[in-house]
Amino acid sequence: MKEQKEVFILGIESSCDETSAAVVRNGREVLSNVIASQIATHRTYGGVVPEIASRKHVEAINEVIGEALRQSGVSKSRLDAVAVTYGPGLVGALLVGVSAAKAFAFGLNRPLIGVHHLEGHISANYIQHKELVPPFLCLVVSGGHTQLVSVTDYGCYEMIGQTRDDAAGEAFDKVARALGLEYPGGPAVDRLARRGNPDAVAFPRSHFKDHPFDFSFSGLKTSVINYLHNEEQRGETVSREDVAASFQQAVVDVLTENSINSALRLNGKYIAMAGGVAANSALRQGMEKEAEKRHIHVLYPQPVLCTDNAAMIACAGYYQLRKGNLSDLSLNAVPHVSLPGRVYSERSESL
């Protein structure tokens, strides 16, 4: 890595349905963060269609990268490295970003850095909170993942807890569909729940004695769907607002309880939140309320940095560059890959 005061990283993200490119200075200052969203396209289908997503990425990638460079005011020659999401995600979508990043890095003779998507989400907190440094606990909660991760150093992670079935965001999407809400389901449930009573319906909260920091949302999701079906069969009028609020509160309760308890066990002073569900208003309020009682600080990125974006990838890439963790042109898309670090079974006896 160059011995210089300023380091500029070009980040590229295309793991699902957002094509994004960003330029970040010194790992924490966002100079540009361009996002081309496909939400309007996929809303017609009620979810992401992988083939369409890939085609949209191909159409957008060059323009998005060019716009990110233009907005940043940083010329190609001043870039120090190119960071790109290599997984997990939709394989076709990932390939678009990886291919573009490899071509860019090769053409400029710059280092290429493959970034794990979840590491990017965790790193979004470094952008939002300049004072944040490891170690800290991070709740990663999105459509595809729900994990409690101990961040022991930049790029070093230890799995503390994870979902055993559905991710929280997946449960939000399926409950939203059952309630007749539009895609994406998470924000739609959040908006509807604000008008409902969170104590109206006693939906279940799952807990595990063997691994108390694990999650499960499949039973909760099924309980909501069965409740709606049974009430309809009885001819009862169902308050969608109350169902949304009660479901959301159940999710918030489990996420908050496990996060607080694991932070206490680790003697942690900070709980960072990351991923799309981290933008949920009830989760933020609930986590802050419970953490304050125990003198734990809660941190989360602004909403645009919670959803998929390239600034978080550039940030993660910066810290990998500092450690000399580089990729080569054999880098490929990996649709299913765990967050690098110690796995759950290795840490179970240490907690």
C-alpha positions in Angstrom: 0.0 0.0 0.0 1.2 3.5 -0.8 2.8 5.7 1.9 0.5 8.6 1.5 -1.9 10.7 3.5 -5.0 10.1 1.4 -6.2 6.8 0.2 -9.1 6.6 -2.4 -11.0 3.3 -2.8 -13.5 2.7 -5.5 -16.3 0.4 -4.2 -18.6 -1.7 -6.4 -21.8 -3.5 -5.1 -24.2 -5.7 -7.2 -25.1 -8.6 -4.9 -28.9 -8.3 -5.3 -31.1 -5.6 -6.8 -29.0 -2.4 -6.3 -26.2 -1.4 -8.7 -23.9 0.8 -6.7 -20.5 2.4 -7.0 -18.8 4.8 -4.5 -15.5 6.5 -3.8 -14.4 6.7 -0.2 -11.4 8.5 1.2 -9.3 7.0 4.0 -12.0 4.4 4.8 -14.5 6.8 6.4 -15.2 9.8 4.2 -17.8 9.2 1.4 -17.1 11.3 -1.6 -19.8 9.7 -3.7 -22.2 6.8 -3.3 -24.3 6.2 -6.4 -27.1 3.7 -6.2 -29.3 2.5 -9.1 -32.3 0.7 -7.5 -34.4 -2.0 -9.2 -37.2 -1.9 -6.6 -39.8 -0.5 -9.1 -38.9 -3.3 -11.6 -39.2 -6.1 -9.1 -42.3 -4.8 -7.3 -44.5 -6.1 -10.1 -43.3 -9.7 -9.2 -43.5 -9.3 -5.5 -39.8 -10.0 -5.1 -36.4 -10.0 -6.8 -36.2 -12.0 -10.1 -32.6 -13.1 -10.4 -32.5 -13.1 -14.2 -34.0 -9.6 -14.4 -31.7 -8.3 -11.7 -28.6 -9.5 -13.6 -29.7 -7.9 -16.8 -30.4 -4.6 -15.0 -26.9 -4.7 -13.4 -25.4 -5.1 -16.9 -27.3 -2.1 -18.2 -26.4 0.1 -15.3 -22.9 -0.8 -14.1 -20.8 1.4 -16.4 -22.9 4.5 -16.0 -23.1 4.1 -12.2 -19.3 3.7 -11.9 -18.7 6.7 -14.2 -21.2 8.8 -12.2 -19.5 7.8 -8.9 -16.2 9.0 -10.2 -17.6 12.2 -11.5 -19.4 13.1 -8.3 -16.3 12.3 -6.2 -14.0 14.6 -8.2 -11.4 11.9 -8.0 -9.7 10.9 -11.3 -9.1 7.2 -12.1 -5.4 7.7 -11.8 -5.8 8.8 -8.1 -7.6 5.6 -7.1 -5.5 3.3 -4.9 -7.6 0.2 -5.1 -10.9 -1.3 -6.3 -13.1 -3.2 -3.8 -16.1 -5.3 -4.9 -18.6 -7.6 -3.3 -17.8 -11.2 -4.3 -20.6 -12.8 -2.1 -22.9 -13.9 -0.8 -25.7 -12.9 -3.1 -27.3 -13.8 -6.5 -24.6 -15.3 -8.6 -25.5 -13.6 -11.8 -25.8 -10.2 -10.1 -22.5 -10.7 -8.3 -20.7 -11.6 -11.5 -21.6 -8.2 -13.1 -19.9 -6.3 -10.3 -16.9 -8.7 -10.0 -16.3 -8.6 -13.7 -16.4 -4.8 -13.8 -14.1 -4.5 -10.8 -11.6 -6.9 -12.3 -11.5 -5.0 -15.6 -11.1 -1.7 -13.8 -8.3 -2.9 -11.5 -6.5 -4.6 -14.4 -6.8 -1.5 -16.7 -5.5 0.8 -14.0 -3.0 -1.6 -12.6 -4.5 -1.2 -9.1 -5.0 -3.8 -6.3 -8.3 -5.7 -6.4 -10.0 -6.4 -3.1 -12.9 -8.9 -2.7 -15.2 -8.0 0.1 -17.7 -10.2 1.9 -21.1 -8.5 1.7 -21.8 -8.7 5.4 -18.4 -7.3 6.2 -19.5 -4.3 4.1 -22.7 -3.9 6.2 -20.7 -4.0 9.4 -18.2 -1.5 8.0 -21.1 1.0 7.2 -20.9 1.9 10.9 -17.3 3.2 10.5 -18.6 5.7 8.0 -21.5 6.9 10.2 -19.5 6.9 13.5 -16.0 8.2 13.2 -15.3 7.3 16.8 -16.1 3.6 16.4 -13.2 1.2 16.6 -13.1 -2.5 17.4 -13.9 -4.4 19.5 -17.6 -4.1 19.5 -20.7 -6.3 18.9 -22.7 -6.0 15.7 -26.2 -7.2 15.0 -26.3 -7.9 11.3 -30.0 -8.1 10.3 -31.2 -8.2 6.7 -33.4 -10.1 4.2 -30.9 -13.0 4.0 -29.0 -12.9 7.3 -29.5 -12.5 11.0 -26.3 -12.8 13.0 -24.6 -11.5 16.1 -21.0 -10.9 15.3 -18.2 -9.9 17.7 -15.9 -7.6 15.8 -12.5 -8.1 17.4 -10.4 -6.1 15.0 -10.8 -4.6 11.5 -11.6 -7.6 9.3 -11.7 -10.0 12.2 -15.0 -11.6 13.3 -16.3 -14.1 15.7 -19.9 -15.5 15.3 -21.9 -15.2 18.5 -25.3 -16.1 17.3 -27.3 -16.7 14.1 -30.7 -17.6 12.8 -31.5 -21.3 12.6 -34.1 -20.8 9.8 -35.5 -17.6 8.4 -33.7 -14.3 8.6 -35.6 -11.5 10.2 -35.9 -9.6 6.9 -37.3 -12.7 5.2 -39.9 -13.0 7.8 -40.8 -9.3 7.3 -41.2 -9.9 3.6 -43.4 -13.0 4.0 -45.6 -11.4 6.6 -45.9 -8.3 4.4 -47.1 -10.5 1.5 -49.7 -12.2 3.8 -50.9 -8.8 4.8 -51.2 -7.7 1.2 -48.5 -5.1 1.4 -46.2 -4.1 -1.5 -42.6 -5.0 -2.0 -40.2 -4.4 -0.3 -42.0 -5.8 2.7 -39.9 -4.5 5.6 -40.5 -0.8 5.2 -44.2 -1.5 4.4 -44.7 -3.4 7.7 -42.8 -0.7 9.6 -45.1 2.0 8.2 -48.3 0.0 8.9 -47.2 -1.0 12.4 -46.9 2.6 13.5 -50.7 2.7 13.4 -51.2 -0.5 15.3 -51.2 -1.9 18.9 -48.0 -4.0 19.4 -49.7 -5.9 22.3 -52.9 -6.8 20.4 -51.8 -10.3 19.4 -49.5 -12.5 21.5 -47.2 -14.0 18.8 -44.4 -16.4 20.0 -40.8 -15.5 20.7 -38.3 -18.3 20.1 -35.4 -19.0 22.5 -32.8 -21.7 22.7 -31.2 -23.1 25.9 -28.3 -24.7 24.1 -27.2 -21.6 22.2 -29.1 -18.7 23.8 -27.9 -16.1 21.3 -29.4 -17.9 18.3 -32.5 -16.8 16.5 -35.5 -18.4 14.9 -38.3 -16.5 13.0 -39.9 -19.4 11.0 -42.4 -20.2 13.8 -43.3 -16.6 14.3 -43.9 -16.1 10.6 -46.1 -19.2 10.5 -48.0 -18.1 13.5 -48.9 -14.8 11.9 -50.0 -16.5 8.6 -52.1 -19.0 10.6 -53.6 -16.3 12.7 -54.7 -14.4 9.5 -56.1 -17.5 8.0 -58.0 -18.6 11.1 -59.5 -15.2 11.6 -60.6 -15.1 8.0 -62.2 -18.5 8.3 -64.2 -17.3 11.4 -65.3 -14.3 9.5 -63.6 -12.0 11.9 -62.4 -8.5 10.9 -58.6 -8.4 11.3 -56.8 -5.2 12.0 -53.8 -5.3 9.7 -52.2 -2.5 11.7 -52.4 -4.5 14.9 -51.1 -7.7 13.3 -48.2 -5.8 11.8 -47.4 -4.1 15.1 -47.6 -7.3 17.1 -45.4 -9.2 14.6 -42.8 -6.4 14.5 -42.7 -6.2 18.3 -42.0 -9.9 18.5 -39.1 -9.6 16.1 -37.8 -6.5 18.0 -38.0 -8.3 21.4 -36.0 -11.2 20.3 -33.3 -9.2 18.4 -33.0 -6.8 21.3 -32.9 -9.4 24.1 -30.2 -11.5 22.4 -28.1 -8.5 21.5 -28.2 -7.0 25.0 -27.5 -10.3 26.7 -24.6 -11.1 24.4 -23.1 -7.6 24.9 -23.3 -8.1 28.6 -21.7 -11.5 28.4 -18.8 -10.0 26.4 -18.6 -6.9 28.6 -19.2 -4.8 25.5 -19.9 -1.1 25.6 -21.2 -0.8 22.0 -23.9 -2.6 20.0 -23.7 -1.6 16.3 -26.5 -2.6 13.9 -26.2 -3.3 10.2 -28.2 -4.4 7.3 -31.6 -3.4 5.8 -33.7 -4.2 8.9 -31.4 -2.0 11.0 -33.3 0.9 9.4 -36.5 -0.3 11.1 -37.8 2.4 13.4 -39.2 0.1 16.1 -35.9 -1.9 16.3 -33.9 1.3 16.7 -36.2 2.6 19.5 -36.4 -0.7 21.2 -32.7 -1.4 21.2 -31.9 2.1 22.4 -34.4 1.9 25.2 -33.1 -1.5 26.6 -29.5 -0.7 26.0 -29.7 2.6 27.9 -30.8 0.8 31.0 -27.5 -1.2 31.0 -25.3 1.7 29.9 -24.6 0.3 26.5 -24.3 2.6 23.5 -26.3 1.7 20.3 -25.0 2.7 16.9 -26.5 2.4 13.5 -25.9 3.9 10.0 -28.3 6.3 8.3 -30.9 4.4 6.3 -29.1 4.8 2.9 -26.1 3.0 4.4 -28.3 0.2 5.9 -29.4 -0.9 2.5 -27.0 -2.3 -0.1 -24.5 0.4 -1.2 -20.9 0.6 -2.5 -19.7 3.0 0.2 -19.7 0.3 2.8 -17.8 -2.0 0.4 -15.2 0.7 -0.2 -14.8 1.2 3.5 -14.3 -2.5 4.2 -11.9 -2.6 1.3 -9.8 0.1 2.8 -9.2 -1.9 6.0 -8.4 -5.0 4.0 -5.9 -2.9 1.9 -4.2 -1.8 5.1 -3.8 -5.4 6.1 -2.5 -6.4 2.7 -5.5 -8.7 2.1 -5.7 -8.5 -1.7 -7.4 -10.6 -4.3 -6.2 -11.4 -7.8 -7.9 -11.7 -11.2 -9.1 -15.2 -10.4 -11.6 -13.7 -7.9 -15.0 -15.1 -8.7 -18.6 -14.6 -7.5 -19.5 -16.9 -4.5 -23.3 -16.9 -3.9 -23.1 -18.8 -0.6 -20.2 -17.9 1.7 -19.9 -17.5 5.5 -18.4 -14.3 7.0 -14.7 -14.9 7.5 -13.7 -15.5 11.1 -14.2 -18.0 13.9 -17.3 -20.0 13.6 -20.0 -20.5 16.1 -18.9 -23.9 17.4 -15.4 -22.7 18.1 -16.6 -20.0 20.5 -19.4 -21.8 22.3 -17.4 -22.9 25.2 -15.7 -19.5 25.7 -18.8 -17.5 26.4 
